Amino acid sequence: INSHKGDYGRLGIVAGSYGMSGCAYLCAMAALRMGAGLVYNVVPPEIVDILSVKSLEAIVKTFPTVENTLNFLKEMDGIAVGPGMGTGEKERTLTREILSLDRKILVDADGLTNLKGQQEILKGRSPYQTVLTPHYGEFCRIASVTMDELKKDPQGLGEAFAREYQVVLLLKGHRTIVTTGSETYINTTGNPGMATAGSGDVLTGMVGALLCRTDPFTAAKMGACIHGLAGDVAKERWGEESLLARDLIDSISQVIKHL
């Protein structure tokens, strides 16, 4: 087939801060392993040099203003925002402004924290073009529910939130729930060894890559399933106790070849 890298999606990843450059790196590498054609790490100036040295395949960008950042991101097929970006007022503004773009957008980690108190912007976006990927603690904060309430009925509360805000919710846990409120997928792949630093950043990159090539609900379902399968492959090689987030990235290609 006559194709080029642009055919496989352009993903903009807004992530990372001083001391948290690994978040952006793991996201980008996972997206590339998941088949994204072009991946851009949009990072603050203080970590540009770090990622420029570390990243061979991902393209590193930084911009002086929010306006410059938005002008660049509006050319992307998909956007992932949040991992390690920080939670100050500047980052809250940037998160809000990114969500004003008419693009498929995934919000994770610090992006979810930045979203708290300004969730209403989600209702102004095109329905179900936004993917939120919280763990239980993050969901409690953005949905204003207690942990006890969530543990009693994670699926019901997740579905209600997805319906209210018209988002695809990927609620991470032992049995990750992916829902639009009307359709729900329960993931059964994965293992406890995946409860390690950076695992969520890998998932963000994987779903982000898929977001560039398919609809958000399908991207979230496929990403959750393949992420778990990569964890199961990594477990067989390294064991649960020693499993690292980078091991998940190294296992993605084996899963895709098998599928």
N, C-alpha and C positions, 0 to 999 in steps of 0.2 A: 504494500500500500504506500502511495506517495504521501508522506506526512512529514511534519516538522514539529519542533518543540512547542510552538504556539498552539498546536492542535490539542495539546494535553493539559492545557490550563495554566493560567498565570495566577499564582497565589501570593498575596501580600500578607506578611506576618508582622504585626505590631507587637513587639515583645521585648523583654530584657531591660535591664538597668544596671548600674554599677554594682558588681557583686552577684548579679543574676544573669550573666551573659549566657550561661548554659541553657536557660529556658528557650531562648531564641534559637540557639544552635540545635537542640534536640528537636524542636518543632520543625525546623527547616529540613533536617536530615530525614526525619520520618516522612515528611511530605514528598521529598524526592524519591525515597524508597517506595512510596505508595503510587508513584507514577506521574507526579506533577511535572509539567514540562519546564516551567520557569518558577523559581521560588525567590522571593525578595524578603530579606530581613530588614524591616524598617525599625531602626533602633536610635536611641539617644546618642549624641556625639561622643560621650565619654566611653562607649564600648565599641565604637566603629573599628578602631585599630585591632582590638581583640578578635572580633568576629571576622575581620578581613584576613587575618592570619589563619584563623581556625577553619574558615569556610572555603572550600575549593569550588563546590558546585553552586551553592546559594549565592545570590547577589546581595551585597550589603549597601543599604541606603540610609542617609540621615537628611533631615530637612530643617531649615531654620524656623519655620512657622507652621502652625496648624493648617493654614490655608495651603501651603506648599505640599504638606503631607496628604491632604484630602485630594488635591489635584492629581497627585500620583496614584493614589489608591482607587480613584474612580475609573482607572484604566484596567483594573484587575478583574479577573473572572470570579474570584472569591477572596475574602479577607478573614484572617483570624487575628483576634485582638485579646491581649490580656496577660499571658504567662510572664511573670516577673517584671511587668512594666512599671510597678509602683502604684501607690494609691493616694497621691497628693492631689491638690486642686487642679493642677495642670493636667494630670492624667485623667481625672474625672471629666474635665472639659474635652480632652481628646477623645475619650471613649464615647461621649455623647455626640460629638461632631461626626465621628466615624459612622455611628448608627444612623445619621441623617442621610448617608449615601444610599442610593438605590442599587445595592449589591447584595449578594448572598454573603452573610456575615456570621462567623462563629465567635462567641464570647466565652472566655474561660478565665479562671483564676482571678488575678487582680482586676481584670476587666469586669468580672461579676461584682467584686467589691465596689468598684467605681460606679456600677450601675445602681447600687442600692440608693433609694431615695429619688431616683429619676427613671424608674421603670416604665413610666407612662409613655416614654418615647417609643417603646416597643409597639404600642398600639397604633402609632402613626406610620409604621413601616408596612411594606407589602406583607400580607398574611403568609406565615410559615416560610419566610425567607431568612429567618434568624434561627441559629442553633445556639442554645445555652447548654454548657456542659458542667454543671456544678457537682461537687460531692455533697454529702448530706449537710455538712456545716454551712457551706455556701448557699445551699438551697434554703436552709432555715432563715438565713439573713435576708435574702431577696424576696422570700415569700412570707416573711413575718410569721413563721410557725415555730413551735418548740421542737426540740429533738425528739422528745417523747411522742408528740403528735405525729411527727414524720415517720418514726419507726413503727407506729401502729398501722399506718396506711400510706406507704410511700407511693404506691401506684395511683391511688385515688387522689392524693394531694398533687402529685405530679401532673396527672391528667387535667385536673381543675386549673392549675396554673397555666398549662400549655393552651388550654381553651381560652382562658381569660385574656392572655397576652398574644395569642395567635403565633406561638413560636413552636419550634421543635425542641423538646426538652430531653436531654440525655443526662439522666440522673445516675451518677456513678455509684456503684456499690457492689456487694457480693453478687447480686443479680441486677446488672445495669438495666435500667428502664429507659426506653426510647419511645417518646409519645408525642402526638400532635393533639391529644385530648380525645380524638375520635378513633385513631389507630394507635395501637401500642405493640411494641416488640420487647420481649424480655430476653436479654442475652444470657447464654449459659456457658460461654467459653471463659477461660482464664483461671487463675489460681492465686493463692495468698502471697506468693513471691512477688507479685506485681505491685504490692503495696510498698513501693519504694520511690524515693525522690526522683522526679522527672518522668514518671510513667504517664501522668496526665498530660505533660507537654508533648509526649510522643503521640498520644491519642489526638490531641488538638491538631498536630501536623497531618496525621493520617486522614481525619475527617475533613480538614481543610482542603487537602488535595482532591478528595472525592467530591467536595462541594463545587469545585471548578468544573466538574464533568457530569454531574447528575443533580437531581433534586435534593433538597436538604434532608428530608426524612430518609431517603434511601442512603444518602451519604452517612448519616448518623448511625443507621442500622449496620451498614457494611463496615464502617470504621470500628464500631464497638466489637463486632464479631471477629474481625481480622486482628484487631489489637489483642483480644483474648487468646486467639489461636497462636499468635506470635509469642505470647507469654507462655503458652503450653509447650511450644517448641523450645523456647529458651530454658524452661524448667528442666526438660530432658537433658539438655546439654550442660547447664551450669548448676542446676538445683535451685530450690526455692530460696534458701538462705542467702545464696550468693548472687542472685539475679539483680542486674542493673538495668536502668532504663535503656542504655545503649544496646544491651543484649536484645531488647525487643526490636529495635531498629534492624539489627543484624539478622533477625529471624523473619522479617516481613517478606523478603523475597522467596523464602522457602514455602511460606504459607500460600503466596500468590501462585507459585509454580504448581503447587498441589491442587489448588482450586481450579 
